Amino acid sequence: MPSILPPTAMPPIDTRYKHIISIAVPVMLANLAMPLQSVIDTAIVGNMNDAAKLAGMGLAIQLLSLLLVSFNFLQYASSGLSAQALGQLANTTSVAKDKSKEAQQMPSTLLSILQRALLLAFIIGMVLLLAKPWLIDFGLQALSANPASGLAAKTYLDVRFWGVIAELMNFAFIGWFAGQGQTRYMLYQQGFIALLNIILTLFFVYGMQLGIVGVALGTTIAFWSGVVLALWLSRHHLQVSWKAFFKTDPQHFTKYKMLRLFSLNKDIFIRTLILTLSFAWITRLSAQSGDLVLAANAILLQVLSISAFALDGVAVSAETLSGQAAGRRDWLRFRIIVKRTGVVSYGLALLLSAIWWLAMPTYLQLMTNIETVFTLAYAYHGYAVLLPLIGVGAYWLDGIFFGLTAGHIIRNAALILAVIFFPLSWLLYQQWGMTGIWLSVWCLLLLRMLILGGFLYHTQKTGSYEKLQPH
């Protein structure tokens, strides 16, 4: 296995399209395993001949997203910090002896980043688990759940909540592997979780006849199994013993490092919370329109989830390479990275939209056997087909700014988004109903791109790159 330690004399950052794609493809494959779990769960429930259960699954997935994705700063912080740790090592100007000493410390530095993220994931997960009854009841009420769909959602969530700690730890592992460009480990971990989830869910639902409880149980066990595998992969990657792996080094848990991690997490938390509240708001609008609309949108919004995770593969390339460029203060290559990752992102988005256009009728037939749900979803499938092209700019620019660990810009862009989006989406919904809901989804994605694009344009025009990063 290749060493994680960079050589004494580091070559320039590889900005070739081939290298960008080589990072993106394993991430894309690994990422696709993540929404596949929700797709499998939704498809199984969608073929139970009960629109209320399918609507309830949509509510449950959205509530879980609201709770868990709000804390996916664990992924972005781990990714940005580990990428910059490697970049800073390469940029050191000390003598060769000092470089060798710093290189020897790299496994400890990287391990400490992972340890801090896992510890934080465990603490947050325990708080969510302890607050489970209140969170489920309040969340479903806030999403305007109807009695039948609300009962189905509660049944599912009562089981899935036992896996929230594992899912949060999963964020930390994904970011940590991605920041170092070790995307094959992401693929191993996420592929394992997805495959095990499919096997267990089918067994519990059709073998044990557990219904919607079996759907949740299979996913929960799969995530915990994924944590065990990720721990083994991480130790193997660092080439340290289990004792060393679980041993903390005080020099990496100083007040400065903890405060910096907290500051970055705080900004990303605010950004992610606003985005998840935005999608929760869209789900609430769907629920207010009835279980039929909610069920149809639950299926169509899986297109957004799948496309976003696929496009995130290139966003991770942008994040990894821009983070390394920032660590070296190599702003010339940073500009090249922005341009070339943008080209790859939009090329992939065009391909995805074409695939969805061809595959949509088959996809909808697989997702549900409820005729009324299928008919409504098919009537609006055109909005879903264009989601990759509409949303790609937001995902790509997110990757750039996460690589820079520019938390304040990420936060400010989200605050501007909130001020515009919520009143605009309400007006669209009041005017056009379900069409207004889908126009709101488009506006959410386009506004993110325009706001972040404005920040990046200003930075490149003025050359004020140093102001992007925390001091």
N, C-alpha and C positions, 0 to 999 in steps of 0.2 A: 504493500500500500504506500502511495507517495506520502512524504512527510508533510505535515501542516506548517513546518517552519520555513519561512521564506529564506532564500539564499542571501549571502552577505551583500552581493551586488545585484540589486533587483532590476530586471529589464523594465522598459516603459510599459504602462498599462496597455493591454491588448484591446484595441478598439475596432478590430475588424468585424464585419457583419457575421462572419463565420463564428467568431468567439461569442458574440452577443447571442446568437441563436443556440450555440452549444450550452450556454448557461440557461437559456429560456426553456428549451425543450424538456429537460428532466423536471424542471419546476412546473411547467405546464401539465405534464403527465401526472406529477404528484398532486398538484392542485385539483386536477379534474377528479381525483379520487375523493376529495372532500365534499363537493356538492353532490357527487354520485350517491352518497349516503342519504341525503335528503330526497334525492330523486327516487331512489329505490323505496324509501319509506312512503313517499307520496304516491308512487305508482301502485304499491301494494294496497294502500288504503283507498286509492281511487278506483280500484276494481272490486270493492266490497259492496257495490250497489247502494251506497248511502252517501248522498251529497253532504249531509250534515257532518259525517265523519271526515270527509275530504276537506270541508271548510274548517273543521276543528284542527286538522293537521296543519293547514295553512296558518291558523292562529298560533298553534304551538311552536312551529318553526320560527315564526316572526318574533314571538316573545323570547324564545331562546336566543335568537340573533340579537335582540335588543339588549339582553343581559350579557351574553358572552362576547359578542363583537365589540361591545363597549370597552372591553378590556383587551382587545387585540393589539393594544400598544405593546403588550408583552412580546409580540412577534416583531413589530417594527423597531422597537428600541433594541432588542437583541440583535436584529439584523444590522442596523446602522452602526451600533457600537462595535460589533465584532468586525465588520468591514473596515471601519476606521482604525481599529487596533492593528490590523494587518497593514493598512496603508501607512500609518505612522511609523511602524517598524521599518518599512521600506524606505521611508524618507529621512531616516536618522542621518545626521552628518558626523556622528562620532567616529572614532577610529575603529578599525576592524575588530579589535579585541572587545571593545565596548558593544559593538554590534552583535558579536557572538554571545556576549552575556545577556543582552536584551532578547536575543532569539531564544535562549534557553528559558527565559521567563515567559515566553509567549503562551505555552500550554496553561500555565497558571492564570495568566490574564484572561484567556478565553474561557477557561473553566469558571472563573469568578463571575463573568458576565452571565453564563448559564445558571450558575447557582443562585444569583440574585433574582433572576427572572423566575426560576422554579419556586423559590421561597415565596415570592410575591404572588405567584399563581395559586399556591396552596392556601395562603391566607385569604385571598379574595374568594376562592372556591368554598372554603369553610364558612365564610360569612354568608354567601349565597345559599349554601345548603341549609344552614341554620334558619335562614329567613324564608325557606321554601314555601310554607303555607301562605304566608302573607304576600309574597311576590307573585305566586300563581293567581290567587284570587284578585289582587289589585290589578295585575297585568291584563287578565282577561276582561275585567270590567273596563279598563282604560281602552282596550281594543274593540269595545262594543260587541262582545261575543253574545250571540243568541243562545238560549238555553241548551238546545241540542248540540250545536257545534262547541259550545263552551264545555259541556260535559265530556265530549270526546277529547278536547284539548287537555283538560285537567287529568284525565286518565293517562294520557301519553306523558305529560310533564311530570307526574308523580314518580314515574320510573326514570325518565331521562335525567332528572336533577341529580341522581346519584352518580352521574358521570361528569358533572360540571368541573370538578377539580382536574380530572384527566383531560378534558377539552381545553382548559386554560393552559395546562402544562404543554399541550400539543402546540399551542401558539408559540410558546417559548422555544421549543425544539425547532420548529419550522424556521423561525427567524434566525436562530443561531446557526443552523446549517446553511441557510441561504446567504447570510452575510459573509461567510467564508468561501462561498462558491461551491460548497459541498452538496450540490443539488441531488446527487444520486442517493444520498442518505434520506433526503426528503421523499424521494420516489419509493424507496424501500419501505419507509414508515407508513406513508399515506396509502400506498398500494396494499400493504398488509391490513391496515384498518378497514379499507373499503371491501376487500375480499372477504375478510372474516365477518364483517357486518352483513354482507349479502347472505353468506352461508347460515349464520346464526338466526337472522331475521326470518328467512324462509323456513328454517327448522321450527322456530318458536310459533310462527303463524300457521303454517300448514301441517307441521308434524305434531306440535303440541296444542294446536287450536287455541292459542292465547289471544288472537285478535290484535287489537291496537296495542295492548300491553306487550305482546311479543315483538312488535315493531320497535318499541322503545327499548326493550331489554337487550335485543341483539345489538343495537347501536351503542348502548352503554358499556356492555362487556367488550366490544371491539375497541372502544377508545382506551379503556384501562389496559388492554393487552398491548395497544400501540405505545403507551407510556413505557411499559417494560422493555419493549424492543428498542425504543429511542434511547433509553438509558444505556443499554448494551452497545448500541451504535456509537453513542457519544464517548463512552470509555474507550472503545476500540479506536475511534478517530484520534483521540488525544494520546493514546498509547500509555495510559497510566493504570495503576492498580485500582481495585474497587475502594480500597482504604483511602488512597490519595484522591479518588474521585469525589468522595463524600466529605473530605477534610477541607475546611475553610481556611483561607489565608487572610489574616487581619489586614495586611497591607492593601488588599483589594476591597475592603469593606470600610474604608475611611469615610469621614463625614463628607468630604468633598465629592467622592465618587457616588455615594448614596444620594446626596442632594442633587447632583447633576442628573442621575437616573430618574429621580422623582420629578425634577423639573421637566425633563423631556417627556416622561410618561404623562404628566399633568396636561401638557399641551395636546398630546396625541389623544388622550382620553377625552378631552373636550371636543376635539374634532370628530372622533369616532362616535361619541354619544350623540352629537348633532345629526350625523348621517343615519345612525340607526333609528333615532327618533323620527327622522324624515320618512324612512321606510315604514316604521310603525304607523305613522300618520296615514300613509297610503293604504296600509292594511285596514286601518280604522275606517277610512272612506269606503273601502270595499265591503267591510262588514256592515256598514250602515245601509248599503245597497242590497243586502240580503245574502243568504247562504249560497245562492246560485252564482252570483257575481264573485263572492269570496272564493268559492271552489274553483271557478274558471281562472281567476287571477293567481290562485295558489299554483296552478299548473304552469301558466304562462310566465310567472316570475321566476320559475326554475330556469328558464332560458337566460335570464339576467344573471342568476347565480353561476350557472355553468360557464357562460361567456366571460364573466368577470374573473373567475378563477383561471380560465385559460389565458386571458390577456395579462393576468398578473404575472405569468411566466416572464414576459418581456419587461414588465415593471420591476421584477426582481433583478433582472439583468441591469436595468437602469439604476436601481438602488445600489446594487453591489459595486458596479463600476464607478458611479458618481461618488459613492462613499470612499472608495479607494483613491479617486482623484482628489477629493477634498482632504483626505488624510495626508496626501503628498503636496497639497496646495498647487496642483497642476491644473490650472484653470483653462489652459489651451485644450488639453485633452478632455476636460469636462464639457466644453462646448461641442466637441466632436461626438462625445457620448450622447449628449442631448439630441443632436441631429440624427444620429444613426439609430438610436433606440426608438426615436419617433417614427422613422421610416419603417422599421420592422413591426412596430405596434400597429400602425395603420394598415400595413399589408396583411397582417394576421387578422385584423378586424374585418377586412373586406372578405377574406376567405371564410371566416366564421359566419358572416351574414349569408353568404352564398350557400353554405352547408345547411343552415337553418331553413332557408327558403325551400331547398329540396327535401329536407327531412321532416318538416313540420307536420304534414298530414299523418305520417307514420308515428311520429313522436306523440301526438295527441291521442291516437288510437291506443298506444301502449299505456298511456298515463291514466286513462279512465274508460270505463264501459258504461258510464252514465250519459245517455244521449243528450239531455238538455245541457249538461256541462260541456260536452264535446262541441255541440253546435255553437254555444256562446264563445268558447275559447277559440274556435276556428274563425269566427267572425272578426276577432281582434288579433289574430296571429301576425298580421303585418306589422303591428307596432313592436311585437317581440322580435321579429326577424331582424329589424334594424337596430336593435339594442347594442350589438357589438360596435357598430360604426358610431352610434351616438355617444357611447360611454368610454371609448378607448382613450380619448384625450385625458379624461380625469384619472384613469388608472395609471397611465404613463407618467403624467406629471406628479402624481402622488409618489411614484417610485423615485423620481429625481429628488424631491424634497425630503423624503424619508432617508435617502442615502446621505444627504447633507445634514441630517438631524436638525433641520430647520424648524423646530417645534413651534416657534412663535408665528411663523408664516402659515404653517399648517392650521394652527388655531385661529388666526385672524381670518383666513380664507373661509373657514367653516362658519365663523360668526357672521360674516358678510352674507354667506349663502343662506343662513337661517332667516335673516331679516327679509330677504327677497322671496325665498321659496314658500314659506308657510302661507302668507296671504295670497300669493299668486296661485298656489295649488287649490286653495279654497274657492277662489273665483272661478278657476277652470272647472272644478267639480260642480259648483252650483250652476254653471252655464251649460255643461255638456255631459254630466253624469259619468258613465264608465269611460267614455272617450276622454273626458277631462282628467280622469285618474291616470290614463296612459300618457296624456300630454304632460301631466305633472311628473311622471317618471322621467320622461325625456328632458324636461326642464331641469330636474335635479342633476342629471348627468352633465348637461351642457353648461349649466352655471358653474359647476365645479371646475370644468375645463377652462372656461373663460376667466374665472377669478385667479386660479393658479397660473394660467398662462400670462395674465397681466403682471403678476409678481415676478415671474421668470424673465419676461421681456424687459421690465424695468431694471432688473439686476444685470442682465447682459448688456443693456444699453449704457448703463452707468459704470459697469465694471466693479460694482460693490459686492463682490463675492464674499469677502471676509465677514460682512455684516449678516450673512445668512446663518452663520453658525453661532452656537452659544459660546460664551467666553467663561 
